[in-house]
């Protein structure tokens, strides 16, 4: 099964994830693209893409580049479309609650607008 990955967009058409990625180095963007390829082809190891516990159906894409760790929080729309809702550089062991809340709010907004 070939999955498709897209970025969440606000009602105005802005993409917070795309904005976040544009601020990263070329090496980080390449690492993210490589991670996306594994996920799209369903060859992803669990350390790269896993379902998060204690969230409203969020999944986590884990990217390591150099000494930095990045997380992209996403959700499924159906079984093949993955919507990336937020991205951040991880600086602590736990995923910050605010990042989870942001991704959950974007998920809710996405499905609300899809239903219209």
TIKE-274471 format. One line per field, with one value per residue: residue number from 1; residue in one letter; x, y, z of N, C-alpha, C in turn. Coordinates in pm, 1 decimal. Example, Ala and Ser with C-alpha at 12.3 -4.5 7.8 and 13.67 -1.06 7.14 Angstrom:
# TIKE-274471
seq: c(1:2)
type: c(A:S)
n.east: c(1319.0:1285.0)
n.north: c(-569.0:-225.0)
n.up: c(780.0:708.0)
ca.east: c(1230.0:1367.0)
ca.north: c(-450.0:-106.0)
ca.up: c(780.0:714.0)
c.east: c(1320.0:1290.0)
c.north: c(-330.0:3.0)
c.up: c(780.0:787.0)
END
This chain:
# TIKE-274471
seq: c(1:2:3:4:5:6:7:8:9:10:11:12:13:14:15:16:17:18:19:20:21:22:23:24:25:26:27:28:29:30:31:32:33:34:35:36:37:38:39:40:41:42:43:44:45:46:47:48:49:50:51:52:53:54:55:56:57:58:59:60:61:62:63:64:65:66:67:68:69:70:71:72:73:74:75:76:77:78:79:80:81:82:83:84:85:86:87:88:89:90:91:92:93:94:95:96:97:98:99:100:101:102:103:104:105:106:107:108:109:110:111:112:113:114:115:116)
type: c(X:X:X:X:X:X:X:X:X:X:X:X:X:X:X:X:X:X:X:X:X:X:X:X:X:X:X:X:X:X:X:X:X:X:X:X:X:X:X:X:X:X:X:X:X:X:X:X:X:X:X:X:X:X:X:X:X:X:X:X:X:X:X:X:X:X:X:X:X:X:X:X:X:X:X:X:X:X:X:X:X:X:X:X:X:X:X:X:X:X:X:X:X:X:X:X:X:X:X:X:X:X:X:X:X:X:X:X:X:X:X:X:X:X:X:X)
n.east: c(84.9:65.4:121.1:4.9:138.8:55.0:49.9:-101.3:-325.8:-425.5:-749.8:-710.8:-522.2:-256.2:43.0:157.8:344.8:498.8:614.0:765.8:946.6:1081.7:1247.3:1445.5:1767.0:1920.8:2008.3:1842.2:1592.1:1633.2:1657.8:1400.9:1254.4:1352.6:1255.1:980.7:962.8:1008.4:782.2:571.7:605.6:554.7:762.6:864.7:1054.4:961.1:1082.3:1084.5:822.9:538.7:241.7:104.8:55.3:-212.4:-326.6:-537.3:-558.2:-312.1:-7.4:348.3:625.2:959.6:1260.6:1607.5:1886.6:2214.4:2308.9:2056.2:1705.4:1396.9:1042.0:746.8:411.0:122.8:-175.4:-408.8:-613.4:-850.7:-717.1:-486.1:-399.4:-189.7:-184.0:22.6:43.4:188.9:519.6:832.2:1138.9:1276.9:1355.9:1350.3:1295.7:1025.3:742.2:637.0:339.6:194.6:257.0:129.8:-136.9:-165.8:-141.4:-362.7:-572.3:-547.7:-603.3:-873.2:-980.0:-918.8:-1079.0:-1330.0:-1354.5:-1338.2:-1580.0:-1761.5)
n.north: c(-118.0:211.7:498.8:837.3:1154.0:1460.6:1812.5:1977.3:2245.6:2576.2:2741.0:2961.0:2879.7:2863.8:2686.7:2563.6:2360.7:2339.8:2592.5:2566.0:2364.0:2494.1:2662.2:2500.3:2332.0:2224.2:1961.1:1862.2:1884.1:1699.8:1464.2:1448.6:1416.7:1166.5:1009.0:1040.1:901.1:633.7:596.4:642.0:425.5:224.3:97.7:159.0:160.4:97.9:279.9:512.0:588.9:601.1:521.4:749.8:738.6:821.0:1033.2:1201.5:1007.6:1061.7:1033.8:990.3:1113.6:1048.4:1209.7:1216.2:1420.8:1483.3:1605.8:1669.0:1635.0:1586.5:1621.5:1530.3:1566.8:1385.0:1263.8:1014.8:1027.3:840.5:530.8:562.7:828.1:1054.2:1321.6:1577.1:1756.3:1920.8:2040.3:2023.2:2098.8:1869.9:1899.1:1794.2:1494.3:1412.8:1460.0:1786.5:1894.4:2107.5:2099.0:1864.7:1937.5:2142.1:1997.1:1825.2:2012.0:2111.9:1881.5:1843.2:2078.1:2031.9:1801.9:1907.0:2104.9:1941.4:1811.4:1997.3)
n.up: c(0.0:-92.8:76.5:116.8:190.5:331.4:414.5:689.2:639.9:717.3:735.0:580.6:404.3:479.6:569.1:851.1:906.0:674.9:683.4:918.9:835.1:627.1:767.4:860.1:826.2:515.4:542.3:746.5:621.7:415.6:565.5:672.2:434.9:354.9:563.5:515.2:272.1:351.6:513.3:331.8:159.6:330.1:463.6:699.8:995.3:1338.4:1512.2:1370.6:1297.5:1479.0:1666.2:1894.3:2245.5:2470.9:2328.2:2088.3:1865.2:1738.1:1551.4:1548.2:1380.8:1379.5:1363.5:1332.0:1313.7:1285.3:1595.1:1668.0:1739.2:1587.8:1570.2:1406.4:1419.7:1340.3:1168.1:1055.1:764.8:667.1:544.1:399.5:366.7:519.0:735.8:815.5:1102.4:1278.8:1360.1:1531.2:1708.5:1920.9:2256.9:2504.7:2701.8:2707.3:2492.1:2445.5:2603.2:2498.3:2226.8:2151.5:2204.1:2014.1:1771.9:1800.1:1799.6:1540.4:1397.7:1465.8:1353.0:1082.7:1016.7:1073.6:877.5:652.9:662.9:582.3)
ca.east: c(0.0:141.0:56.9:29.8:160.7:25.5:62.2:-220.3:-334.8:-529.1:-860.3:-657.4:-428.0:-119.0:89.8:254.3:451.0:587.4:688.0:864.4:1050.5:1162.6:1344.4:1546.9:1879.2:1901.5:2027.6:1720.7:1486.0:1662.4:1625.7:1254.5:1210.9:1385.2:1157.2:853.1:969.7:987.8:643.3:485.7:620.5:523.6:883.3:916.6:1075.5:880.5:1149.6:1064.2:681.7:462.5:120.5:128.1:-43.1:-275.3:-359.4:-656.8:-525.0:-193.7:111.1:471.3:736.6:1079.2:1373.9:1734.0:1983.3:2325.8:2275.9:1922.5:1590.8:1278.3:919.1:634.2:290.9:32.4:-291.4:-457.3:-746.0:-866.3:-606.7:-367.9:-357.3:-134.7:-181.5:120.6:-22.3:283.3:659.2:911.6:1264.7:1257.2:1467.6:1335.5:1260.0:882.1:685.4:566.0:193.1:142.8:270.7:21.8:-262.1:-167.9:-169.9:-500.6:-661.0:-541.2:-676.4:-1015.4:-1010.8:-910.6:-1197.0:-1447.3:-1362.5:-1363.2:-1721.4:-1845.1)
ca.north: c(0.0:336.8:605.3:973.7:1246.5:1599.8:1900.4:2049.9:2386.2:2652.5:2781.3:3063.9:2816.3:2863.2:2556.5:2581.8:2259.7:2381.9:2708.0:2510.9:2292.3:2591.0:2723.0:2401.1:2317.9:2132.1:1825.5:1823.8:1863.7:1572.6:1356.2:1442.3:1358.7:1023.2:949.1:1036.1:794.0:506.6:589.6:628.4:290.3:132.6:23.7:235.4:94.6:158.6:394.1:628.9:625.7:520.7:580.9:807.3:703.2:931.9:1143.8:1179.4:944.7:1119.2:953.7:1069.1:1085.1:1082.2:1237.7:1253.9:1475.6:1531.1:1592.5:1724.2:1545.9:1657.4:1544.1:1576.0:1500.4:1369.7:1177.1:951.9:1053.7:712.8:439.2:588.9:968.2:1101.7:1467.5:1623.0:1869.5:2012.3:1998.9:2096.8:2037.9:1813.9:1934.7:1721.6:1353.3:1401.4:1552.2:1892.8:1885.1:2212.4:2051.4:1766.9:2013.7:2210.8:1897.4:1778.8:2120.6:2116.0:1763.2:1873.7:2179.3:1966.4:1718.9:1995.3:2167.2:1835.3:1774.0:2105.6)
ca.up: c(0.0:-100.9:152.7:71.3:301.8:300.7:530.7:734.2:600.6:785.8:647.4:490.8:312.2:531.8:615.7:959.8:898.2:566.4:736.3:1011.4:760.2:550.9:859.6:895.8:733.3:403.4:593.6:819.3:521.8:347.3:659.5:676.9:306.9:358.9:654.3:443.3:171.7:422.7:559.1:213.7:105.8:439.8:501.9:811.9:1124.2:1444.5:1575.1:1284.9:1285.9:1574.4:1723.0:2026.1:2347.3:2544.0:2237.6:2007.4:1737.8:1673.4:1523.3:1560.7:1290.5:1456.9:1275.2:1396.4:1219.3:1367.1:1736.7:1690.1:1725.3:1541.7:1570.9:1326.1:1469.2:1227.0:1186.3:932.4:708.0:598.2:573.5:317.7:368.3:646.2:740.5:914.6:1167.1:1344.0:1365.9:1629.5:1750.1:2054.4:2344.5:2631.0:2684.9:2679.0:2393.8:2518.1:2598.4:2410.1:2088.3:2131.9:2197.3:1884.5:1668.0:1816.9:1755.1:1394.3:1349.8:1481.5:1251.8:951.7:993.5:1073.9:744.6:554.4:671.1:526.5)
c.east: c(89.2:62.4:90.6:44.5:132.3:40.5:-72.9:-211.8:-447.3:-639.7:-814.2:-555.3:-282.9:-83.8:196.1:370.6:550.6:674.2:798.6:979.6:1139.4:1270.7:1458.9:1657.0:1843.1:1913.1:1903.3:1608.0:1507.2:1627.5:1474.1:1201.7:1237.8:1287.7:1021.1:851.4:944.6:841.0:548.3:489.5:592.8:642.0:945.7:938.2:997.7:949.1:1130.7:920.2:600.9:342.0:151.1:17.6:-96.7:-295.7:-486.3:-617.1:-405.7:-84.5:230.7:573.4:861.2:1198.4:1493.9:1826.8:2095.7:2292.0:2135.7:1813.9:1469.3:1159.6:817.1:513.5:186.8:-84.0:-331.7:-593.5:-772.7:-746.7:-478.2:-318.0:-312.8:-124.9:-85.9:68.8:74.0:423.5:734.5:1042.7:1246.9:1380.1:1460.9:1293.6:1113.6:841.6:607.3:414.5:134.1:152.1:160.8:-111.9:-275.4:-205.2:-313.8:-600.4:-662.3:-613.7:-826.6:-1060.2:-1014.8:-1038.5:-1325.9:-1464.8:-1387.2:-1511.5:-1813.2:-1870.1)
c.north: c(124.0:444.5:740.3:1061.2:1387.2:1681.2:1964.3:2193.0:2451.6:2685.7:2885.7:3007.6:2816.2:2722.9:2576.0:2482.5:2297.2:2499.5:2660.8:2445.4:2386.9:2655.6:2628.2:2395.1:2220.0:1988.0:1775.8:1796.8:1733.4:1453.8:1338.4:1376.4:1208.1:949.1:936.1:922.5:657.7:489.7:570.0:486.7:182.1:41.8:85.5:149.6:169.8:277.8:522.1:679.5:538.2:598.0:629.4:762.8:831.2:1055.4:1106.6:1128.1:1003.2:1014.1:1047.5:1019.9:1136.3:1093.8:1278.4:1305.8:1538.6:1506.5:1639.9:1620.1:1630.8:1562.9:1613.3:1496.7:1499.4:1279.0:1120.4:1008.6:934.2:625.0:474.0:732.7:1006.7:1253.2:1508.1:1754.5:1967.8:1953.0:2083.5:2023.8:1994.2:1842.0:1865.0:1577.9:1336.8:1500.4:1658.5:1884.0:1989.0:2170.9:1950.3:1839.1:2085.3:2113.5:1846.9:1884.9:2129.4:1996.7:1789.7:1974.3:2116.8:1887.3:1801.1:2057.3:2064.1:1799.5:1878.5:2087.4)
c.up: c(0.0:-27.0:90.3:195.0:252.6:428.8:561.6:683.1:679.2:686.0:545.9:392.4:358.0:581.7:723.8:953.0:788.8:611.3:831.1:934.7:680.0:637.7:894.7:789.9:621.3:452.6:667.7:720.5:444.7:436.9:670.8:549.4:303.3:450.5:587.8:341.3:236.7:462.2:440.7:157.4:209.1:473.3:626.5:935.3:1233.0:1510.5:1494.0:1289.4:1379.9:1625.7:1863.8:2121.9:2410.5:2456.3:2162.2:1868.8:1665.1:1654.8:1525.6:1458.7:1361.8:1362.5:1359.9:1288.9:1299.6:1512.8:1769.4:1664.9:1689.5:1547.5:1481.2:1374.7:1358.2:1263.3:1051.2:894.5:617.6:631.2:499.4:319.5:508.8:637.6:852.0:971.8:1231.9:1343.5:1466.4:1654.0:1894.3:2139.7:2479.4:2600.9:2644.1:2570.5:2469.8:2496.5:2502.6:2263.3:2055.7:2117.6:2063.5:1773.4:1678.5:1770.5:1602.5:1333.1:1354.4:1375.0:1112.4:923.0:995.1:935.4:634.9:549.1:607.8:379.4)
END
